[in-house]
């Protein structure tokens, strides 16, 4: 006969719970959710931070090379008595070729990106050494008409995530092997993705003949969505030879990051 105290203890025990299919599935879903959140954190924050640094470094190296080349082999200074001439305009580069470096001080004291020919996603906008692409059917820097470029707002370096912070009168600098083209920000426009009229020689005016030199920047809006496009329009102001770095970005030029 079992002693009373032992029997009482056994009566107080709870039987071990066996795992159920629902419980196992629930735990797997929780684990999967945590992994997804970690991946999103890496993709949105860490990966963008690393990629932005690489894009900045590539732009700095290209920028400094053009400045160094100009110092080593300077061109004759223009005659101050000569009449004002148009800025030089380079020939259209081959697809995917880097041909300019873009500086926008409002986006950060060290913000800069390489511009490549075409707006191909994988080879240009998502590139570790670029981030900004040129619409091939638009004009080149300094040319009469519309020099239009594109970049991501979020993801792949967050190139233009702060584009909406531009203020009227902000300077935008485009550096090529020929020198520095300075544009001044004029205004924003929010359009549907199908509004390709923003890329016309005179934006949104198909019948107009261009007499000004425009620059148009396009990106998705709002950040992390692609429902519409944010368009930033600027107008050309001045040109300077490659060794004459604009004072506003002198500290940023050549910083490899």
N, C-alpha and C positions, 0 to 999 in steps of 0.2 A: 504494500500500500504506500502510495506517495505521501510524504509528509505534507501537512496542510500548508506550511509556509512556501514550499516549492511550488505547489499547485497554484497558490495565489499569485506568485510571481509570474508564472507562465500565463495565467489569465490576463495579466496586465500588459503583456507584450503586444505590440502591433505587428501584424505580418508584414514582411518586406514587400514593397511595391514593385511590381514588375514593370519594366518600360513598355509603354504602349506605342503603337505606330504614330498616333497623333502627337505624343510627346516628343518622339524622335524627330518627326518632321518639323515641329515647332522649334526645337533647338537648332536644327540645320538652317531654318529660315533666319533665326536670330544671328547665327554665325555668318551667313551669307550677307545679311544686312550690314553687319559691322565691316566686313571685307569691302563691300560696295562703298560705304562711307569713307573708308581709308583710301580706296582707289580714287574716289572723287576729290578728296583732299589733296592727294598727290598730283592728280591731273590738273586741278584748278589752281592750286597754290604753288607747290614746290616745282612741278614741271615747268610752269610758266615763268617762275622766278629764274630757274636755270637757263631756260631758253632765251629769255629777255637779256640775260647777261651775255650769252654767246652772241646774240644779234648785235648788241651794243659793241662788244669787243671787235667783231668783224667790221662794223662800220668805222670804228676808230682807226683800225689798221689801214683800211682803204683810204680814209680821209687823210691821215698823216702821210701816206705814200704820195698822194697827189701834191700835198704841200711841199714835201721834201724834194720831189722831182722838179717842182717849179723853182725852188731856191737854188738847186744845182744848175739848172739851165734856164735862167730868167729870160723872158721875152722883152724886147725893147719897150720902154715906157711910152704910153701914148702922148702925142703932142698936145699940151693943154690949149694951144691956140687953134687946134683943128676942130672942125665942126663935130657935134655929137653924133656918134654912129650907133647903129643897132648892136645889141649884144651878140656874141657869137652863138650860133646854133649848130649843135653837133648832128651828124647823120644818125638816123635811127639804128640802134644796135641790133645785133642778132638776138633771137629768142633766148631768154633766160640769162642774158649777159648782164652783169652789174655795170651800171654806167653813172650812178649818182649816189650821193649820201644826203639824207634828209635830216635837218636839225629843226626842232620845234621847242624852243626854250620853255614855253608854257607847260609842256608835258613833263618837264623835269630838267634840272641843270645839266644832266649827263645824257639826256635822251637823244638818240640818233639811230637811224636805220639805213641800211643799204637799199637802194631801189634797183630792181632788176626789170628787164624787158619782159612783158606779158604779166597777166594776173593769174597765172596757173597756181592752183592751190598747193599741190604737193611740192613743186620745184621752186616756188617763189614765196607765197604767203606763209607756208608752213616751214620754210627753210631755216636751218640753224644759222645761216650766214646772210639772211636778207630780212624778209618780213613785210616789205612794201613792193608792189608791182605796178608797172606802167601800162595803161591801156594802149595797145599798139596802134590803134586808129586815131589817137589824139596827138597833139603837138609835143615837141621836145621842149626842155627848159629854155626860157627866153624867147621862144618863137611866138609870133602873133597867132592868137587862137587860144586853145585850151589844153594845157598840160595837165593830164588827169591821172591820178594814182589811187590805189586801193590797198587796204590792209585789214586784218582782223581787229574787231573791238575787244574780244575776249578769247582766250585760248591761244596756244602757239606764240606765247610771248606778250599777249595783251597789248599789241602794238598801238592801237588807237582807243584804248579803253577810256582815256581821259580827254578825247578830242572835244567833247562838249564843253570843256573848261576854257576853250579859246575865247578871247575877248577882242572886240574890234580894235584894230591897230597892232595886234600882235605880229611879230616878225616870224616869217618862215624862210629858212635858208636851204637852198638846193646847191650842193657842191658837185661839180663835175671836173674832169681833167682840165677843162677850159677856165674854170673859175667859180665864183660865187654869185648865184642869182638870188636876190632878196625879193620876197613877196610879202604883202601885207594882208592879213586876214580882214575880210569884209563882212561876211554874214553866213548863217546856217540856212539849210533847208532840209525838211524831213519829207521823204518821198517813198513810194512803193518800190520794191525791187525791180519792177519792170520799167521804171522811169529812166530810160537810157538817154533821154534828152539832156540830162545834166552833163553828158560827155560831148555835146556838140561844140564846135569852135566858139560859138557864143551860147553858153548854157541856156537851155530851154527856149531858144529862139532859132528854129530851123531855117528861117528865111533871112536871117541877118548875116552880114559880112563882118568878120571880126576886124577890129582896129586896135583892140587892147590885147595884152598878154595876161591870160588868166591861169590860175592853178586851181584844180578841183581835187579834193580829197574825199573818198567815199569809204564808208564802213557800215557795219550792221548796227542796228539800234532797236531796243535798248540792249545794254550789255548782257551777254549769255543768251540772247535771242536773235532771231533773224527776220522779224516781222516787217521791218521797214529799213530804210537806209538813212543814215545821217550824212549830209553833204556839207562840206566846208569850202567856201569860195574865197579865193585870195586874188590879189592883183599884183602885177610885177611893179617893182620900184627901181632897183638899181642892179648893176653888175660890177664885180670887182675881180681883178686877176687872182689866180690861185694862191699866191703868196700873201695876199692882203686879207687875212682872216678877219671876219667881222668881229668887232670888239665884244659884242654881247655873248658870243659863243667861244671866245678865245680860250677860256679855261677848259672847255669841253672837247676841243679839237685835239685829237691824238691820244686821249685817255683810253687805254686798252681795257680798262675794267678788270 
